[in-house]
């Protein structure tokens, strides 16, 4: 029988299980993902990353899912050292070097806007609300490179159902942390905080994942700890990281990249090999894998998830609504 946890209860730091108590698999429950206090054994790649940027070696209990792909997975070492997370720097290597400054506990997420009961929730209550699934997704960056990553979380729709948006809510906006104490390397010239958004039917699609971990462990800071969204049929910048607020609205929300260059970064930004970026083709991608020289492969419409998502865009001009 599935027991629903009380999401409104907060979990104090004192209840986080330290590593020395991880004596059996029974202790490796999702609550153990309440990381951020106490320094545990760290995984590092010398010369590439700050040793504190990769998370403490804490496991998540996540059941295998029907959502998977036959593609070879990108190695952990590459998925955590080649990132776009501009709050920590604009080079691909910057997040792994700089994200150790992000403090992921205590952490709360505000739910605002068109919901029955606006509220603020502790991250550990959100994490433990539903059992986690391990889903292997293709991840496509707008810059024409891609990875295959096993993410751990549960469908965003489960959380949205809990907060009960009003019928008038048509979009959900995700706002990321931008505190200078967490992100002292934030570059100037951007309209922080990072903002992204989805139409409600997109957010409610079962593929859209509220994500707390990857590779069976809590999210590394540079990958969006402690909570992010993964919508695998969209370009990666659509997936808000280090989320501190979800705002439900009846109007299309502003999003950072669309504000900065609407001709390059559309609100929908579905993966589409037929619609090129103004500065490069989107027909192919470099797959980041275990090889020294990534191979170039054809890009799939909706990143290969057309069967699950194409119906949401029936009748839309996907060149106009890119």
C-alpha positions as CSV (number, residue, x, y, z in Angstrom):
1,X,0.0,0.0,0.0
2,X,1.3,3.4,-0.9
3,X,1.4,5.8,2.1
4,X,1.2,9.5,1.3
5,X,3.6,11.5,3.4
6,X,2.6,14.8,5.0
7,X,4.3,17.3,2.8
8,X,3.6,20.2,5.1
9,X,5.8,18.9,7.9
10,X,9.4,20.2,8.1
11,X,12.4,18.0,8.7
12,X,15.0,19.7,10.9
13,X,18.7,19.3,10.2
14,X,19.1,17.4,13.5
15,X,17.1,14.5,11.9
16,X,19.4,14.1,9.0
17,X,21.1,10.7,9.2
18,X,24.9,10.9,9.3
19,X,27.1,8.6,7.2
20,X,28.2,6.5,10.2
21,X,24.6,5.4,10.6
22,X,24.3,4.1,7.1
23,X,24.9,0.5,8.2
24,X,22.3,-1.2,6.1
25,X,20.3,-0.5,2.9
26,X,17.2,0.0,5.1
27,X,18.8,3.3,6.1
28,X,19.2,4.5,2.6
29,X,15.7,5.9,2.4
30,X,14.9,9.1,0.5
31,X,15.0,11.1,3.7
32,X,18.8,10.5,3.7
33,X,18.9,12.9,0.7
34,X,18.7,15.7,3.2
35,X,22.2,16.7,2.5
36,X,24.1,19.9,3.0
37,X,25.0,19.7,6.7
38,X,28.1,17.8,7.7
39,X,30.8,16.9,5.2
40,X,30.8,13.3,4.1
41,X,33.2,11.4,1.9
42,X,33.5,13.5,-1.3
43,X,33.8,12.3,-4.9
44,X,36.2,14.4,-6.9
45,X,37.9,14.6,-10.2
46,X,41.3,16.1,-9.5
47,X,42.1,19.2,-11.5
48,X,38.6,19.5,-12.9
49,X,36.4,20.4,-10.0
50,X,36.4,22.0,-6.6
51,X,36.2,19.0,-4.2
52,X,33.1,20.5,-2.5
53,X,31.2,21.1,-5.7
54,X,30.3,17.4,-6.1
55,X,27.8,16.4,-3.5
56,X,28.5,14.3,-0.5
57,X,28.3,10.7,-1.4
58,X,24.7,10.2,-0.3
59,X,22.4,7.6,-2.0
60,X,18.8,8.0,-3.0
61,X,16.4,5.1,-3.0
62,X,14.7,5.3,-6.4
63,X,12.8,2.5,-8.1
64,X,13.5,1.6,-11.7
65,X,11.1,3.2,-14.1
66,X,9.5,2.5,-17.4
67,X,11.0,5.7,-18.6
68,X,14.4,4.8,-20.2
69,X,16.2,4.9,-23.5
70,X,18.6,2.4,-25.1
71,X,21.4,5.0,-25.5
72,X,24.6,4.6,-23.6
73,X,24.7,6.7,-20.5
74,X,27.0,9.7,-20.2
75,X,29.6,9.0,-17.5
76,X,29.0,10.7,-14.1
77,X,32.4,12.5,-14.4
78,X,31.4,14.2,-17.6
79,X,27.8,15.0,-16.6
80,X,29.1,16.8,-13.5
81,X,31.9,18.7,-15.1
82,X,30.4,20.0,-18.4
83,X,27.5,22.1,-17.4
84,X,25.5,25.2,-18.2
85,X,24.7,27.0,-14.9
86,X,25.5,30.6,-15.6
87,X,25.0,31.7,-12.0
88,X,28.4,30.0,-11.3
89,X,30.1,31.2,-14.5
90,X,29.6,31.1,-18.2
91,X,32.3,28.5,-19.2
92,X,31.2,24.8,-19.2
93,X,33.8,24.0,-16.5
94,X,32.9,26.9,-14.2
95,X,29.9,25.3,-12.3
96,X,32.0,22.3,-11.2
97,X,34.7,24.7,-9.9
98,X,32.4,27.3,-8.3
99,X,29.2,25.6,-7.2
100,X,30.6,24.6,-3.8
101,X,29.4,28.0,-2.5
102,X,25.7,26.9,-2.9
103,X,24.2,26.0,0.5
104,X,21.3,23.6,0.0
105,X,20.2,23.3,3.6
106,X,18.1,24.9,4.9
107,X,16.1,25.3,1.7
108,X,12.5,26.1,1.1
109,X,10.3,26.4,-2.0
110,X,7.5,29.0,-2.1
111,X,4.3,28.2,-4.0
112,X,2.5,31.4,-5.0
113,X,0.0,32.8,-7.4
114,X,-3.2,31.0,-8.6
115,X,-3.3,28.2,-6.1
116,X,-5.9,27.4,-3.4
117,X,-3.4,27.8,-0.6
118,X,-0.1,29.6,-1.2
119,X,2.5,28.1,1.1
120,X,6.2,27.6,1.7
121,X,7.5,24.1,2.0
122,X,10.7,22.6,3.3
123,X,12.8,20.8,0.6
124,X,12.9,17.5,2.6
125,X,9.2,17.4,2.9
126,X,8.9,17.9,-0.9
127,X,11.5,15.2,-1.6
128,X,9.8,12.6,0.6
129,X,6.3,13.4,-0.6
130,X,6.3,10.6,-3.2
131,X,8.5,7.5,-3.8
132,X,11.3,8.4,-6.3
133,X,11.8,6.9,-9.7
134,X,15.1,6.5,-11.6
135,X,14.5,7.7,-15.2
136,X,17.1,7.6,-18.0
137,X,16.4,10.6,-20.2
138,X,18.1,12.1,-23.2
139,X,19.2,15.7,-22.4
140,X,19.6,18.0,-25.4
141,X,21.3,21.4,-25.0
142,X,20.4,24.3,-27.3
143,X,24.1,24.5,-28.2
144,X,23.8,21.2,-30.1
145,X,25.3,18.8,-27.6
146,X,23.5,16.1,-25.6
147,X,23.9,13.7,-22.8
148,X,22.0,10.6,-21.4
149,X,21.5,10.9,-17.7
150,X,19.7,8.8,-15.1
151,X,17.6,11.3,-13.1
152,X,15.9,10.6,-9.8
153,X,12.6,12.2,-8.8
154,X,8.8,12.0,-9.4
155,X,6.5,13.5,-11.9
156,X,6.0,17.2,-11.3
157,X,2.3,16.6,-11.8
158,X,2.2,14.9,-8.4
159,X,3.4,18.0,-6.7
160,X,1.2,20.3,-8.7
161,X,-1.9,18.2,-7.7
162,X,-0.9,18.6,-4.1
163,X,-0.7,22.4,-4.2
164,X,-4.1,22.6,-6.1
165,X,-3.8,25.3,-8.8
166,X,-6.9,27.2,-9.6
167,X,-8.6,26.5,-13.0
168,X,-7.4,29.9,-14.1
169,X,-3.8,28.9,-13.8
170,X,-2.4,28.4,-17.3
171,X,1.3,28.5,-16.7
172,X,3.8,27.7,-13.9
173,X,6.9,29.8,-13.5
174,X,10.1,28.5,-11.8
175,X,12.4,31.0,-10.1
176,X,16.0,29.9,-9.1
177,X,18.1,30.9,-6.2
178,X,20.2,34.0,-6.8
179,X,21.6,34.9,-3.4
180,X,25.0,36.5,-3.6
181,X,26.2,34.3,-0.7
182,X,25.3,31.2,-2.7
183,X,26.4,32.5,-6.1
184,X,29.1,35.1,-5.7
185,X,30.3,34.4,-9.3
186,X,27.1,35.5,-10.9
187,X,28.0,37.4,-14.0
188,X,26.6,40.9,-14.6
189,X,24.3,41.7,-17.5
190,X,21.6,39.1,-16.8
191,X,18.2,39.6,-15.4
192,X,18.5,37.5,-12.3
193,X,16.9,35.5,-10.7
194,X,16.8,32.8,-13.4
195,X,13.3,32.4,-14.5
196,X,11.7,29.7,-16.7
197,X,8.2,28.4,-17.2
198,X,5.9,25.8,-18.7
199,X,2.4,25.7,-19.9
200,X,0.2,23.8,-17.4
201,X,-0.3,20.8,-19.7
202,X,3.4,20.6,-20.3
203,X,4.1,20.7,-16.5
204,X,1.4,18.0,-16.0
205,X,2.8,15.7,-18.6
206,X,4.1,12.5,-16.9
207,X,7.5,12.9,-18.5
208,X,8.2,16.2,-16.7
209,X,10.2,15.3,-13.7
210,X,10.6,17.1,-10.3
211,X,14.2,16.1,-9.8
212,X,16.3,15.6,-6.6
213,X,19.1,13.4,-7.8
214,X,21.0,11.7,-10.6
215,X,23.0,8.5,-10.9
216,X,21.4,7.3,-7.7
217,X,22.7,10.1,-5.5
218,X,21.6,13.6,-4.5
219,X,22.0,16.2,-7.1
220,X,25.5,17.8,-7.3
221,X,25.3,21.5,-6.8
222,X,26.4,22.1,-10.4
223,X,23.5,20.0,-11.7
224,X,20.9,22.1,-9.9
225,X,20.7,21.0,-6.3
226,X,18.6,20.5,-4.3
227,X,15.7,20.5,-6.7
228,X,15.2,21.1,-10.4
229,X,12.9,20.3,-13.3
230,X,13.7,18.0,-16.2
231,X,11.5,18.2,-19.3
232,X,13.4,16.0,-21.7
233,X,11.6,17.0,-24.9
234,X,12.8,20.6,-24.5
235,X,16.2,22.2,-24.8
236,X,18.1,22.1,-21.5
237,X,17.8,25.8,-20.6
238,X,14.0,25.3,-20.1
239,X,14.8,23.2,-17.0
240,X,15.0,25.5,-14.0
241,X,17.6,24.6,-11.4
242,X,18.0,25.3,-7.7
243,X,14.3,26.3,-7.5
244,X,13.1,28.5,-4.7
245,X,9.7,29.5,-6.0
246,X,6.9,28.1,-8.2
247,X,4.4,30.7,-9.3
248,X,1.1,29.8,-11.0
249,X,-0.2,32.4,-13.4
250,X,-2.8,33.0,-16.1
251,X,-0.3,34.7,-18.3
252,X,2.9,33.5,-20.0
253,X,5.7,34.3,-17.6
254,X,8.8,36.1,-18.4
255,X,11.8,33.8,-18.9
256,X,15.4,34.9,-18.7
257,X,16.7,33.8,-22.1
258,X,13.6,34.7,-23.9
259,X,13.8,38.2,-22.4
260,X,17.5,38.5,-23.5
261,X,17.2,37.1,-27.1
262,X,13.6,36.2,-28.1
263,X,14.8,35.4,-31.7
264,X,17.2,32.7,-30.3
265,X,15.3,31.3,-27.3
266,X,11.6,30.8,-27.7
267,X,9.3,30.3,-24.8
268,X,8.4,26.7,-25.9
269,X,11.9,25.6,-27.1
270,X,10.9,22.1,-28.0
271,X,13.8,20.1,-29.5
272,X,13.2,20.5,-33.3
273,X,15.8,19.5,-35.9
274,X,13.9,21.5,-38.5
275,X,14.1,24.8,-36.7
276,X,17.7,26.1,-36.6
277,X,19.1,28.4,-34.1
278,X,20.0,31.7,-35.8
279,X,23.7,30.9,-35.4
280,X,23.9,27.1,-36.0
281,X,21.9,24.1,-37.2
282,X,19.9,22.0,-34.8
283,X,19.7,19.0,-37.1
284,X,22.6,17.2,-35.4
285,X,24.1,17.1,-31.9
286,X,27.4,16.0,-30.3
287,X,26.6,13.2,-27.8
288,X,28.8,13.5,-24.7
289,X,29.7,9.9,-23.8
290,X,32.7,7.9,-22.6
291,X,34.7,8.5,-25.8
292,X,37.4,11.2,-26.0
293,X,35.8,12.6,-29.2
294,X,32.0,12.9,-29.1
295,X,30.3,11.5,-32.1
296,X,27.8,13.6,-34.1
297,X,24.3,12.1,-34.4
298,X,21.0,13.2,-35.9
299,X,18.7,15.1,-33.6
300,X,15.2,13.6,-33.1
301,X,12.0,15.6,-33.1
302,X,11.0,16.3,-29.5
303,X,14.3,14.7,-28.6
304,X,12.7,11.3,-29.3
305,X,9.7,11.8,-27.1
306,X,7.1,12.6,-29.7
307,X,4.8,9.8,-28.8
308,X,4.4,11.2,-25.3
309,X,4.3,15.0,-26.1
310,X,3.4,15.8,-29.7
311,X,-0.3,15.9,-29.1
312,X,0.1,18.9,-26.8
313,X,1.2,20.9,-29.9
314,X,-1.3,19.7,-32.4
315,X,-2.2,22.4,-34.8
316,X,0.5,24.8,-33.6
317,X,3.1,26.3,-36.0
318,X,6.2,25.0,-34.4
319,X,8.3,27.4,-36.4
320,X,6.4,30.3,-35.1
321,X,6.1,28.9,-31.6
322,X,9.6,27.7,-31.3
